[in-house]
Amino acid sequence: MIVRVFANLREICGGMSVEVLPKGDRVIDILEEMITMYPALEDEIFTEERTLKPFVAVYINGKNIIHADYLETKVSETDQFALFPPVAGG
């Protein structure tokens, strides 16, 4: 699965997108595999409780996972997966 990453996550992941081969078919499986690949990503996206940090957003096919099954949302290889970090500024 191709995951598009944005802002400072591009620096961590070394580009605009990452190919991820998760061990499952849920959002959490993809994020866990990304953390295995890029350990610095963990502090950027997850709280200690293993939920997304405030203002971190995951979109599947243009829809925020908070409107689906959150981290348990099922994904397929053909889905568009986008990961946004918190963005500050004015």
PyMOL Python script that loads the backbone (N, CA, C, O; Angstrom):
from pymol import cmd

cmd.read_pdbstr("""\
ATOM      1  N   MET A   1       0.848  -1.177   0.000  1.00  0.00           N
ATOM      2  CA  MET A   1       0.000   0.000   0.000  1.00  0.00           C
ATOM      3  C   MET A   1       0.891   1.236   0.000  1.00  0.00           C
ATOM      4  O   MET A   1       1.904   1.290   0.697  1.00  0.00           O
ATOM      5  N   ILE A   2       0.500   2.216  -0.784  1.00  0.00           N
ATOM      6  CA  ILE A   2       1.211   3.490  -0.810  1.00  0.00           C
ATOM      7  C   ILE A   2       0.543   4.439   0.178  1.00  0.00           C
ATOM      8  O   ILE A   2      -0.669   4.648   0.133  1.00  0.00           O
ATOM      9  N   VAL A   3       1.347   5.009   1.069  1.00  0.00           N
ATOM     10  CA  VAL A   3       0.871   5.987   2.044  1.00  0.00           C
ATOM     11  C   VAL A   3       1.486   7.327   1.698  1.00  0.00           C
ATOM     12  O   VAL A   3       2.708   7.454   1.628  1.00  0.00           O
ATOM     13  N   ARG A   4       0.656   8.313   1.483  1.00  0.00           N
ATOM     14  CA  ARG A   4       1.149   9.672   1.240  1.00  0.00           C
ATOM     15  C   ARG A   4       1.334  10.346   2.588  1.00  0.00           C
ATOM     16  O   ARG A   4       0.464  10.270   3.456  1.00  0.00           O
ATOM     17  N   VAL A   5       2.471  11.008   2.758  1.00  0.00           N
ATOM     18  CA  VAL A   5       2.770  11.702   4.006  1.00  0.00           C
ATOM     19  C   VAL A   5       2.995  13.179   3.706  1.00  0.00           C
ATOM     20  O   VAL A   5       3.351  13.544   2.585  1.00  0.00           O
ATOM     21  N   PHE A   6       2.789  14.015   4.697  1.00  0.00           N
ATOM     22  CA  PHE A   6       2.825  15.458   4.501  1.00  0.00           C
ATOM     23  C   PHE A   6       3.661  16.140   5.578  1.00  0.00           C
ATOM     24  O   PHE A   6       3.929  15.583   6.642  1.00  0.00           O
ATOM     25  N   ALA A   7       4.064  17.376   5.254  1.00  0.00           N
ATOM     26  CA  ALA A   7       4.811  18.260   6.153  1.00  0.00           C
ATOM     27  C   ALA A   7       6.055  17.567   6.714  1.00  0.00           C
ATOM     28  O   ALA A   7       6.806  16.950   5.958  1.00  0.00           O
ATOM     29  N   ASN A   8       6.284  17.659   8.021  1.00  0.00           N
ATOM     30  CA  ASN A   8       7.506  17.120   8.616  1.00  0.00           C
ATOM     31  C   ASN A   8       7.594  15.594   8.524  1.00  0.00           C
ATOM     32  O   ASN A   8       8.680  15.034   8.677  1.00  0.00           O
ATOM     33  N   LEU A   9       6.478  14.918   8.280  1.00  0.00           N
ATOM     34  CA  LEU A   9       6.527  13.465   8.132  1.00  0.00           C
ATOM     35  C   LEU A   9       7.295  13.073   6.872  1.00  0.00           C
ATOM     36  O   LEU A   9       7.852  11.977   6.801  1.00  0.00           O
ATOM     37  N   ARG A  10       7.327  13.951   5.891  1.00  0.00           N
ATOM     38  CA  ARG A  10       8.112  13.686   4.680  1.00  0.00           C
ATOM     39  C   ARG A  10       9.599  13.595   4.993  1.00  0.00           C
ATOM     40  O   ARG A  10      10.316  12.779   4.414  1.00  0.00           O
ATOM     41  N   GLU A  11      10.052  14.431   5.905  1.00  0.00           N
ATOM     42  CA  GLU A  11      11.465  14.386   6.306  1.00  0.00           C
ATOM     43  C   GLU A  11      11.774  13.062   7.000  1.00  0.00           C
ATOM     44  O   GLU A  11      12.811  12.451   6.740  1.00  0.00           O
ATOM     45  N   ILE A  12      10.887  12.623   7.871  1.00  0.00           N
ATOM     46  CA  ILE A  12      11.092  11.370   8.600  1.00  0.00           C
ATOM     47  C   ILE A  12      11.083  10.180   7.654  1.00  0.00           C
ATOM     48  O   ILE A  12      11.895   9.263   7.781  1.00  0.00           O
ATOM     49  N   CYS A  13      10.150  10.206   6.702  1.00  0.00           N
ATOM     50  CA  CYS A  13       9.958   9.063   5.804  1.00  0.00           C
ATOM     51  C   CYS A  13      10.783   9.160   4.520  1.00  0.00           C
ATOM     52  O   CYS A  13      10.804   8.223   3.722  1.00  0.00           O
ATOM     53  N   GLY A  14      11.452  10.276   4.324  1.00  0.00           N
ATOM     54  CA  GLY A  14      12.326  10.413   3.166  1.00  0.00           C
ATOM     55  C   GLY A  14      11.628  10.627   1.841  1.00  0.00           C
ATOM     56  O   GLY A  14      12.177  10.282   0.795  1.00  0.00           O
ATOM     57  N   GLY A  15      10.433  11.189   1.859  1.00  0.00           N
ATOM     58  CA  GLY A  15       9.740  11.465   0.609  1.00  0.00           C
ATOM     59  C   GLY A  15       8.270  11.733   0.811  1.00  0.00           C
ATOM     60  O   GLY A  15       7.775  11.783   1.937  1.00  0.00           O
ATOM     61  N   MET A  16       7.575  11.906  -0.309  1.00  0.00           N
ATOM     62  CA  MET A  16       6.152  12.238  -0.291  1.00  0.00           C
ATOM     63  C   MET A  16       5.261  11.024  -0.077  1.00  0.00           C
ATOM     64  O   MET A  16       4.104  11.160   0.321  1.00  0.00           O
ATOM     65  N   SER A  17       5.793   9.849  -0.338  1.00  0.00           N
ATOM     66  CA  SER A  17       5.003   8.643  -0.152  1.00  0.00           C
ATOM     67  C   SER A  17       5.905   7.495   0.282  1.00  0.00           C
ATOM     68  O   SER A  17       7.119   7.516   0.077  1.00  0.00           O
ATOM     69  N   VAL A  18       5.272   6.495   0.887  1.00  0.00           N
ATOM     70  CA  VAL A  18       5.982   5.342   1.429  1.00  0.00           C
ATOM     71  C   VAL A  18       5.223   4.097   1.004  1.00  0.00           C
ATOM     72  O   VAL A  18       3.994   4.066   1.077  1.00  0.00           O
ATOM     73  N   GLU A  19       5.928   3.083   0.568  1.00  0.00           N
ATOM     74  CA  GLU A  19       5.280   1.805   0.299  1.00  0.00           C
ATOM     75  C   GLU A  19       5.335   0.974   1.566  1.00  0.00           C
ATOM     76  O   GLU A  19       6.409   0.734   2.117  1.00  0.00           O
ATOM     77  N   VAL A  20       4.175   0.538   2.022  1.00  0.00           N
ATOM     78  CA  VAL A  20       4.054  -0.196   3.274  1.00  0.00           C
ATOM     79  C   VAL A  20       3.413  -1.553   2.986  1.00  0.00           C
ATOM     80  O   VAL A  20       2.408  -1.646   2.280  1.00  0.00           O
ATOM     81  N   LEU A  21       4.011  -2.594   3.543  1.00  0.00           N
ATOM     82  CA  LEU A  21       3.455  -3.943   3.429  1.00  0.00           C
ATOM     83  C   LEU A  21       3.007  -4.394   4.814  1.00  0.00           C
ATOM     84  O   LEU A  21       3.748  -5.083   5.514  1.00  0.00           O
ATOM     85  N   PRO A  22       1.790  -4.004   5.213  1.00  0.00           N
ATOM     86  CA  PRO A  22       1.325  -4.291   6.567  1.00  0.00           C
ATOM     87  C   PRO A  22       1.005  -5.763   6.762  1.00  0.00           C
ATOM     88  O   PRO A  22       0.807  -6.508   5.803  1.00  0.00           O
ATOM     89  N   LYS A  23       0.959  -6.164   8.027  1.00  0.00           N
ATOM     90  CA  LYS A  23       0.624  -7.537   8.394  1.00  0.00           C
ATOM     91  C   LYS A  23      -0.882  -7.718   8.589  1.00  0.00           C
ATOM     92  O   LYS A  23      -1.336  -8.811   8.929  1.00  0.00           O
ATOM     93  N   GLY A  24      -1.648  -6.664   8.377  1.00  0.00           N
ATOM     94  CA  GLY A  24      -3.094  -6.710   8.518  1.00  0.00           C
ATOM     95  C   GLY A  24      -3.747  -5.735   7.566  1.00  0.00           C
ATOM     96  O   GLY A  24      -3.081  -5.162   6.705  1.00  0.00           O
ATOM     97  N   ASP A  25      -5.041  -5.543   7.714  1.00  0.00           N
ATOM     98  CA  ASP A  25      -5.784  -4.693   6.785  1.00  0.00           C
ATOM     99  C   ASP A  25      -6.502  -3.531   7.467  1.00  0.00           C
ATOM    100  O   ASP A  25      -7.518  -3.040   6.975  1.00  0.00           O
ATOM    101  N   ARG A  26      -5.963  -3.101   8.601  1.00  0.00           N
ATOM    102  CA  ARG A  26      -6.540  -1.977   9.332  1.00  0.00           C
ATOM    103  C   ARG A  26      -5.566  -0.802   9.324  1.00  0.00           C
ATOM    104  O   ARG A  26      -4.371  -0.976   9.085  1.00  0.00           O
ATOM    105  N   VAL A  27      -6.077   0.372   9.583  1.00  0.00           N
ATOM    106  CA  VAL A  27      -5.232   1.563   9.667  1.00  0.00           C
ATOM    107  C   VAL A  27      -4.117   1.353  10.685  1.00  0.00           C
ATOM    108  O   VAL A  27      -2.965   1.690  10.412  1.00  0.00           O
ATOM    109  N   ILE A  28      -4.437   0.804  11.849  1.00  0.00           N
ATOM    110  CA  ILE A  28      -3.423   0.601  12.883  1.00  0.00           C
ATOM    111  C   ILE A  28      -2.304  -0.313  12.389  1.00  0.00           C
ATOM    112  O   ILE A  28      -1.144  -0.104  12.742  1.00  0.00           O
ATOM    113  N   ASP A  29      -2.625  -1.312  11.586  1.00  0.00           N
ATOM    114  CA  ASP A  29      -1.608  -2.222  11.061  1.00  0.00           C
ATOM    115  C   ASP A  29      -0.628  -1.471  10.150  1.00  0.00           C
ATOM    116  O   ASP A  29       0.578  -1.716  10.187  1.00  0.00           O
ATOM    117  N   ILE A  30      -1.153  -0.572   9.350  1.00  0.00           N
ATOM    118  CA  ILE A  30      -0.306   0.199   8.452  1.00  0.00           C
ATOM    119  C   ILE A  30       0.575   1.148   9.248  1.00  0.00           C
ATOM    120  O   ILE A  30       1.771   1.257   8.980  1.00  0.00           O
ATOM    121  N   LEU A  31      -0.004   1.834  10.222  1.00  0.00           N
ATOM    122  CA  LEU A  31       0.779   2.763  11.035  1.00  0.00           C
ATOM    123  C   LEU A  31       1.853   2.036  11.840  1.00  0.00           C
ATOM    124  O   LEU A  31       2.974   2.528  11.965  1.00  0.00           O
ATOM    125  N   GLU A  32       1.520   0.879  12.381  1.00  0.00           N
ATOM    126  CA  GLU A  32       2.519   0.106  13.141  1.00  0.00           C
ATOM    127  C   GLU A  32       3.684  -0.315  12.238  1.00  0.00           C
ATOM    128  O   GLU A  32       4.842  -0.271  12.653  1.00  0.00           O
ATOM    129  N   GLU A  33       3.376  -0.718  11.017  1.00  0.00           N
ATOM    130  CA  GLU A  33       4.442  -1.102  10.086  1.00  0.00           C
ATOM    131  C   GLU A  33       5.294   0.107   9.713  1.00  0.00           C
ATOM    132  O   GLU A  33       6.510  -0.014   9.567  1.00  0.00           O
ATOM    133  N   MET A  34       4.670   1.262   9.559  1.00  0.00           N
ATOM    134  CA  MET A  34       5.426   2.481   9.262  1.00  0.00           C
ATOM    135  C   MET A  34       6.370   2.822  10.410  1.00  0.00           C
ATOM    136  O   MET A  34       7.489   3.278  10.177  1.00  0.00           O
ATOM    137  N   ILE A  35       5.928   2.607  11.644  1.00  0.00           N
ATOM    138  CA  ILE A  35       6.791   2.883  12.797  1.00  0.00           C
ATOM    139  C   ILE A  35       7.959   1.905  12.837  1.00  0.00           C
ATOM    140  O   ILE A  35       9.065   2.277  13.230  1.00  0.00           O
ATOM    141  N   THR A  36       7.725   0.664  12.437  1.00  0.00           N
ATOM    142  CA  THR A  36       8.829  -0.293  12.329  1.00  0.00           C
ATOM    143  C   THR A  36       9.851   0.204  11.313  1.00  0.00           C
ATOM    144  O   THR A  36      11.057   0.094  11.529  1.00  0.00           O
ATOM    145  N   MET A  37       9.364   0.746  10.215  1.00  0.00           N
ATOM    146  CA  MET A  37      10.236   1.254   9.156  1.00  0.00           C
ATOM    147  C   MET A  37      10.913   2.573   9.541  1.00  0.00           C
ATOM    148  O   MET A  37      12.078   2.796   9.214  1.00  0.00           O
ATOM    149  N   TYR A  38      10.182   3.436  10.231  1.00  0.00           N
ATOM    150  CA  TYR A  38      10.644   4.781  10.600  1.00  0.00           C
ATOM    151  C   TYR A  38      10.318   5.038  12.070  1.00  0.00           C
ATOM    152  O   TYR A  38       9.294   5.654  12.365  1.00  0.00           O
ATOM    153  N   PRO A  39      11.155   4.585  12.995  1.00  0.00           N
ATOM    154  CA  PRO A  39      10.856   4.696  14.435  1.00  0.00           C
ATOM    155  C   PRO A  39      10.559   6.118  14.910  1.00  0.00           C
ATOM    156  O   PRO A  39       9.775   6.296  15.842  1.00  0.00           O
ATOM    157  N   ALA A  40      11.160   7.122  14.299  1.00  0.00           N
ATOM    158  CA  ALA A  40      10.920   8.508  14.731  1.00  0.00           C
ATOM    159  C   ALA A  40       9.473   8.931  14.500  1.00  0.00           C
ATOM    160  O   ALA A  40       9.012   9.908  15.090  1.00  0.00           O
ATOM    161  N   LEU A  41       8.772   8.223  13.670  1.00  0.00           N
ATOM    162  CA  LEU A  41       7.383   8.536  13.379  1.00  0.00           C
ATOM    163  C   LEU A  41       6.483   8.356  14.600  1.00  0.00           C
ATOM    164  O   LEU A  41       5.486   9.061  14.754  1.00  0.00           O
ATOM    165  N   GLU A  42       6.835   7.422  15.452  1.00  0.00           N
ATOM    166  CA  GLU A  42       5.993   7.093  16.611  1.00  0.00           C
ATOM    167  C   GLU A  42       5.696   8.310  17.476  1.00  0.00           C
ATOM    168  O   GLU A  42       4.538   8.558  17.812  1.00  0.00           O
ATOM    169  N   ASP A  43       6.720   9.072  17.841  1.00  0.00           N
ATOM    170  CA  ASP A  43       6.511  10.245  18.700  1.00  0.00           C
ATOM    171  C   ASP A  43       5.722  11.341  18.008  1.00  0.00           C
ATOM    172  O   ASP A  43       5.130  12.195  18.667  1.00  0.00           O
ATOM    173  N   GLU A  44       5.713  11.321  16.695  1.00  0.00           N
ATOM    174  CA  GLU A  44       4.990  12.353  15.945  1.00  0.00           C
ATOM    175  C   GLU A  44       3.500  12.077  15.854  1.00  0.00           C
ATOM    176  O   GLU A  44       2.703  13.013  15.786  1.00  0.00           O
ATOM    177  N   ILE A  45       3.106  10.804  15.851  1.00  0.00           N
ATOM    178  CA  ILE A  45       1.693  10.515  15.579  1.00  0.00           C
ATOM    179  C   ILE A  45       0.921   9.878  16.733  1.00  0.00           C
ATOM    180  O   ILE A  45      -0.299  10.034  16.801  1.00  0.00           O
ATOM    181  N   PHE A  46       1.590   9.165  17.642  1.00  0.00           N
ATOM    182  CA  PHE A  46       0.872   8.432  18.680  1.00  0.00           C
ATOM    183  C   PHE A  46       1.053   9.020  20.070  1.00  0.00           C
ATOM    184  O   PHE A  46       2.113   9.547  20.409  1.00  0.00           O
ATOM    185  N   THR A  47      -0.015   8.916  20.876  1.00  0.00           N
ATOM    186  CA  THR A  47       0.063   9.218  22.298  1.00  0.00           C
ATOM    187  C   THR A  47       0.578   7.968  23.018  1.00  0.00           C
ATOM    188  O   THR A  47       0.757   6.919  22.399  1.00  0.00           O
ATOM    189  N   GLU A  48       0.812   8.085  24.314  1.00  0.00           N
ATOM    190  CA  GLU A  48       1.231   6.925  25.106  1.00  0.00           C
ATOM    191  C   GLU A  48       0.147   5.850  25.142  1.00  0.00           C
ATOM    192  O   GLU A  48       0.449   4.669  25.314  1.00  0.00           O
ATOM    193  N   GLU A  49      -1.112   6.255  24.981  1.00  0.00           N
ATOM    194  CA  GLU A  49      -2.244   5.316  25.005  1.00  0.00           C
ATOM    195  C   GLU A  49      -2.443   4.627  23.659  1.00  0.00           C
ATOM    196  O   GLU A  49      -3.367   3.828  23.507  1.00  0.00           O
ATOM    197  N   ARG A  50      -1.612   4.916  22.707  1.00  0.00           N
ATOM    198  CA  ARG A  50      -1.643   4.336  21.355  1.00  0.00           C
ATOM    199  C   ARG A  50      -2.862   4.798  20.562  1.00  0.00           C
ATOM    200  O   ARG A  50      -3.455   4.042  19.793  1.00  0.00           O
ATOM    201  N   THR A  51      -3.214   6.061  20.776  1.00  0.00           N
ATOM    202  CA  THR A  51      -4.207   6.721  19.939  1.00  0.00           C
ATOM    203  C   THR A  51      -3.481   7.807  19.156  1.00  0.00           C
ATOM    204  O   THR A  51      -2.344   8.156  19.474  1.00  0.00           O
ATOM    205  N   LEU A  52      -4.130   8.329  18.149  1.00  0.00           N
ATOM    206  CA  LEU A  52      -3.505   9.410  17.397  1.00  0.00           C
ATOM    207  C   LEU A  52      -3.429  10.667  18.246  1.00  0.00           C
ATOM    208  O   LEU A  52      -4.355  10.984  18.992  1.00  0.00           O
ATOM    209  N   LYS A  53      -2.328  11.370  18.127  1.00  0.00           N
ATOM    210  CA  LYS A  53      -2.203  12.650  18.824  1.00  0.00           C
ATOM    211  C   LYS A  53      -3.246  13.619  18.280  1.00  0.00           C
ATOM    212  O   LYS A  53      -3.714  13.476  17.150  1.00  0.00           O
ATOM    213  N   PRO A  54      -3.606  14.608  19.098  1.00  0.00           N
ATOM    214  CA  PRO A  54      -4.562  15.606  18.622  1.00  0.00           C
ATOM    215  C   PRO A  54      -4.072  16.255  17.326  1.00  0.00           C
ATOM    216  O   PRO A  54      -2.895  16.590  17.191  1.00  0.00           O
ATOM    217  N   PHE A  55      -4.962  16.418  16.412  1.00  0.00           N
ATOM    218  CA  PHE A  55      -4.729  17.074  15.130  1.00  0.00           C
ATOM    219  C   PHE A  55      -3.922  16.240  14.129  1.00  0.00           C
ATOM    220  O   PHE A  55      -3.652  16.712  13.025  1.00  0.00           O
ATOM    221  N   VAL A  56      -3.530  15.008  14.490  1.00  0.00           N
ATOM    222  CA  VAL A  56      -2.987  14.084  13.495  1.00  0.00           C
ATOM    223  C   VAL A  56      -4.196  13.505  12.775  1.00  0.00           C
ATOM    224  O   VAL A  56      -5.162  13.080  13.410  1.00  0.00           O
ATOM    225  N   ALA A  57      -4.139  13.490  11.447  1.00  0.00           N
ATOM    226  CA  ALA A  57      -5.288  13.015  10.682  1.00  0.00           C
ATOM    227  C   ALA A  57      -4.874  11.926   9.705  1.00  0.00           C
ATOM    228  O   ALA A  57      -3.828  12.005   9.060  1.00  0.00           O
ATOM    229  N   VAL A  58      -5.717  10.913   9.615  1.00  0.00           N
ATOM    230  CA  VAL A  58      -5.562   9.856   8.625  1.00  0.00           C
ATOM    231  C   VAL A  58      -6.810   9.881   7.755  1.00  0.00           C
ATOM    232  O   VAL A  58      -7.935   9.830   8.251  1.00  0.00           O
ATOM    233  N   TYR A  59      -6.588   9.961   6.449  1.00  0.00           N
ATOM    234  CA  TYR A  59      -7.677   9.958   5.485  1.00  0.00           C
ATOM    235  C   TYR A  59      -7.567   8.726   4.598  1.00  0.00           C
ATOM    236  O   TYR A  59      -6.496   8.420   4.073  1.00  0.00           O
ATOM    237  N   ILE A  60      -8.673   8.028   4.438  1.00  0.00           N
ATOM    238  CA  ILE A  60      -8.770   6.909   3.521  1.00  0.00           C
ATOM    239  C   ILE A  60      -9.753   7.329   2.427  1.00  0.00           C
ATOM    240  O   ILE A  60     -10.924   7.599   2.693  1.00  0.00           O
ATOM    241  N   ASN A  61      -9.257   7.376   1.206  1.00  0.00           N
ATOM    242  CA  ASN A  61     -10.083   7.804   0.066  1.00  0.00           C
ATOM    243  C   ASN A  61     -10.755   9.153   0.335  1.00  0.00           C
ATOM    244  O   ASN A  61     -11.916   9.361  -0.019  1.00  0.00           O
ATOM    245  N   GLY A  62     -10.012  10.064   0.964  1.00  0.00           N
ATOM    246  CA  GLY A  62     -10.501  11.416   1.207  1.00  0.00           C
ATOM    247  C   GLY A  62     -11.398  11.572   2.418  1.00  0.00           C
ATOM    248  O   GLY A  62     -11.902  12.666   2.667  1.00  0.00           O
ATOM    249  N   LYS A  63     -11.614  10.492   3.188  1.00  0.00           N
ATOM    250  CA  LYS A  63     -12.485  10.582   4.361  1.00  0.00           C
ATOM    251  C   LYS A  63     -11.693  10.326   5.630  1.00  0.00           C
ATOM    252  O   LYS A  63     -10.939   9.357   5.726  1.00  0.00           O
ATOM    253  N   ASN A  64     -11.876  11.213   6.603  1.00  0.00           N
ATOM    254  CA  ASN A  64     -11.170  11.093   7.873  1.00  0.00           C
ATOM    255  C   ASN A  64     -11.641   9.843   8.608  1.00  0.00           C
ATOM    256  O   ASN A  64     -12.841   9.575   8.679  1.00  0.00           O
ATOM    257  N   ILE A  65     -10.691   9.073   9.159  1.00  0.00           N
ATOM    258  CA  ILE A  65     -11.036   7.827   9.849  1.00  0.00           C
ATOM    259  C   ILE A  65     -11.849   8.051  11.115  1.00  0.00           C
ATOM    260  O   ILE A  65     -12.454   7.111  11.631  1.00  0.00           O
ATOM    261  N   ILE A  66     -11.875   9.282  11.627  1.00  0.00           N
ATOM    262  CA  ILE A  66     -12.711   9.531  12.809  1.00  0.00           C
ATOM    263  C   ILE A  66     -14.189   9.356  12.476  1.00  0.00           C
ATOM    264  O   ILE A  66     -15.012   9.184  13.375  1.00  0.00           O
ATOM    265  N   HIS A  67     -14.529   9.398  11.189  1.00  0.00           N
ATOM    266  CA  HIS A  67     -15.913   9.206  10.758  1.00  0.00           C
ATOM    267  C   HIS A  67     -16.170   7.758  10.337  1.00  0.00           C
ATOM    268  O   HIS A  67     -17.242   7.438   9.824  1.00  0.00           O
ATOM    269  N   ALA A  68     -15.197   6.898  10.553  1.00  0.00           N
ATOM    270  CA  ALA A  68     -15.341   5.471  10.243  1.00  0.00           C
ATOM    271  C   ALA A  68     -15.080   4.699  11.534  1.00  0.00           C
ATOM    272  O   ALA A  68     -15.685   4.998  12.563  1.00  0.00           O
ATOM    273  N   ASP A  69     -14.208   3.735  11.493  1.00  0.00           N
ATOM    274  CA  ASP A  69     -13.889   2.922  12.676  1.00  0.00           C
ATOM    275  C   ASP A  69     -12.545   3.288  13.291  1.00  0.00           C
ATOM    276  O   ASP A  69     -11.879   2.453  13.905  1.00  0.00           O
ATOM    277  N   TYR A  70     -12.152   4.562  13.114  1.00  0.00           N
ATOM    278  CA  TYR A  70     -10.910   5.098  13.676  1.00  0.00           C
ATOM    279  C   TYR A  70      -9.736   4.204  13.296  1.00  0.00           C
ATOM    280  O   TYR A  70      -9.582   3.899  12.113  1.00  0.00           O
ATOM    281  N   LEU A  71      -8.910   3.772  14.228  1.00  0.00           N
ATOM    282  CA  LEU A  71      -7.720   2.981  13.902  1.00  0.00           C
ATOM    283  C   LEU A  71      -8.062   1.569  13.434  1.00  0.00           C
ATOM    284  O   LEU A  71      -7.216   0.881  12.863  1.00  0.00           O
ATOM    285  N   GLU A  72      -9.291   1.137  13.673  1.00  0.00           N
ATOM    286  CA  GLU A  72      -9.731  -0.192  13.233  1.00  0.00           C
ATOM    287  C   GLU A  72     -10.318  -0.169  11.817  1.00  0.00           C
ATOM    288  O   GLU A  72     -10.754  -1.203  11.310  1.00  0.00           O
ATOM    289  N   THR A  73     -10.331   0.988  11.190  1.00  0.00           N
ATOM    290  CA  THR A  73     -10.866   1.115   9.835  1.00  0.00           C
ATOM    291  C   THR A  73     -10.125   0.177   8.891  1.00  0.00           C
ATOM    292  O   THR A  73      -8.895   0.157   8.859  1.00  0.00           O
ATOM    293  N   LYS A  74     -10.878  -0.591   8.132  1.00  0.00           N
ATOM    294  CA  LYS A  74     -10.299  -1.524   7.165  1.00  0.00           C
ATOM    295  C   LYS A  74      -9.856  -0.761   5.919  1.00  0.00           C
ATOM    296  O   LYS A  74     -10.508   0.189   5.486  1.00  0.00           O
ATOM    297  N   VAL A  75      -8.739  -1.197   5.359  1.00  0.00           N
ATOM    298  CA  VAL A  75      -8.231  -0.602   4.126  1.00  0.00           C
ATOM    299  C   VAL A  75      -7.854  -1.711   3.154  1.00  0.00           C
ATOM    300  O   VAL A  75      -7.561  -2.840   3.547  1.00  0.00           O
ATOM    301  N   SER A  76      -7.870  -1.357   1.883  1.00  0.00           N
ATOM    302  CA  SER A  76      -7.441  -2.309   0.863  1.00  0.00           C
ATOM    303  C   SER A  76      -6.263  -1.709   0.103  1.00  0.00           C
ATOM    304  O   SER A  76      -5.985  -0.514   0.204  1.00  0.00           O
ATOM    305  N   GLU A  77      -5.591  -2.537  -0.643  1.00  0.00           N
ATOM    306  CA  GLU A  77      -4.404  -2.128  -1.389  1.00  0.00           C
ATOM    307  C   GLU A  77      -4.695  -0.968  -2.335  1.00  0.00           C
ATOM    308  O   GLU A  77      -3.805  -0.163  -2.610  1.00  0.00           O
ATOM    309  N   THR A  78      -5.906  -0.867  -2.831  1.00  0.00           N
ATOM    310  CA  THR A  78      -6.240   0.173  -3.806  1.00  0.00           C
ATOM    311  C   THR A  78      -6.721   1.471  -3.166  1.00  0.00           C
ATOM    312  O   THR A  78      -6.930   2.461  -3.867  1.00  0.00           O
ATOM    313  N   ASP A  79      -6.899   1.481  -1.848  1.00  0.00           N
ATOM    314  CA  ASP A  79      -7.338   2.703  -1.164  1.00  0.00           C
ATOM    315  C   ASP A  79      -6.243   3.759  -1.184  1.00  0.00           C
ATOM    316  O   ASP A  79      -5.052   3.447  -1.216  1.00  0.00           O
ATOM    317  N   GLN A  80      -6.671   5.013  -1.165  1.00  0.00           N
ATOM    318  CA  GLN A  80      -5.742   6.122  -1.023  1.00  0.00           C
ATOM    319  C   GLN A  80      -5.620   6.421   0.466  1.00  0.00           C
ATOM    320  O   GLN A  80      -6.613   6.714   1.132  1.00  0.00           O
ATOM    321  N   PHE A  81      -4.397   6.345   0.982  1.00  0.00           N
ATOM    322  CA  PHE A  81      -4.108   6.499   2.412  1.00  0.00           C
ATOM    323  C   PHE A  81      -3.245   7.751   2.561  1.00  0.00           C
ATOM    324  O   PHE A  81      -2.179   7.845   1.952  1.00  0.00           O
ATOM    325  N   ALA A  82      -3.697   8.703   3.360  1.00  0.00           N
ATOM    326  CA  ALA A  82      -2.946   9.936   3.579  1.00  0.00           C
ATOM    327  C   ALA A  82      -2.791  10.181   5.076  1.00  0.00           C
ATOM    328  O   ALA A  82      -3.742  10.042   5.844  1.00  0.00           O
ATOM    329  N   LEU A  83      -1.580  10.546   5.473  1.00  0.00           N
ATOM    330  CA  LEU A  83      -1.251  10.782   6.887  1.00  0.00           C
ATOM    331  C   LEU A  83      -0.758  12.211   7.051  1.00  0.00           C
ATOM    332  O   LEU A  83       0.252  12.603   6.465  1.00  0.00           O
ATOM    333  N   PHE A  84      -1.487  12.992   7.860  1.00  0.00           N
ATOM    334  CA  PHE A  84      -1.158  14.387   8.097  1.00  0.00           C
ATOM    335  C   PHE A  84      -0.746  14.596   9.546  1.00  0.00           C
ATOM    336  O   PHE A  84      -1.441  14.143  10.455  1.00  0.00           O
ATOM    337  N   PRO A  85       0.379  15.277   9.778  1.00  0.00           N
ATOM    338  CA  PRO A  85       0.774  15.615  11.153  1.00  0.00           C
ATOM    339  C   PRO A  85       0.027  16.873  11.597  1.00  0.00           C
ATOM    340  O   PRO A  85      -0.633  17.530  10.791  1.00  0.00           O
ATOM    341  N   PRO A  86       0.136  17.201  12.881  1.00  0.00           N
ATOM    342  CA  PRO A  86      -0.407  18.491  13.304  1.00  0.00           C
ATOM    343  C   PRO A  86       0.338  19.599  12.574  1.00  0.00           C
ATOM    344  O   PRO A  86       1.552  19.519  12.385  1.00  0.00           O
ATOM    345  N   VAL A  87      -0.383  20.621  12.171  1.00  0.00           N
ATOM    346  CA  VAL A  87       0.237  21.737  11.451  1.00  0.00           C
ATOM    347  C   VAL A  87      -0.027  22.995  12.249  1.00  0.00           C
ATOM    348  O   VAL A  87      -1.159  23.262  12.651  1.00  0.00           O
ATOM    349  N   ALA A  88       1.026  23.769  12.477  1.00  0.00           N
ATOM    350  CA  ALA A  88       0.889  25.033  13.202  1.00  0.00           C
ATOM    351  C   ALA A  88       1.220  26.173  12.263  1.00  0.00           C
ATOM    352  O   ALA A  88       1.838  25.981  11.216  1.00  0.00           O
ATOM    353  N   GLY A  89       0.812  27.321  12.642  1.00  0.00           N
ATOM    354  CA  GLY A  89       1.156  28.481  11.833  1.00  0.00           C
ATOM    355  C   GLY A  89      -0.034  29.418  11.737  1.00  0.00           C
ATOM    356  O   GLY A  89      -1.094  29.187  12.318  1.00  0.00           O
ATOM    357  N   GLY A  90       0.178  30.460  10.996  1.00  0.00           N
ATOM    358  CA  GLY A  90      -0.910  31.419  10.897  1.00  0.00           C
ATOM    359  C   GLY A  90      -0.913  32.111   9.598  1.00  0.00           C
ATOM    360  O   GLY A  90      -1.773  32.958   9.352  1.00  0.00           O
TER     361      GLY A  90
END
""", "prot")
cmd.dss("prot")
cmd.show_as("cartoon", "prot")
cmd.util.cbc("prot")
cmd.orient("prot")
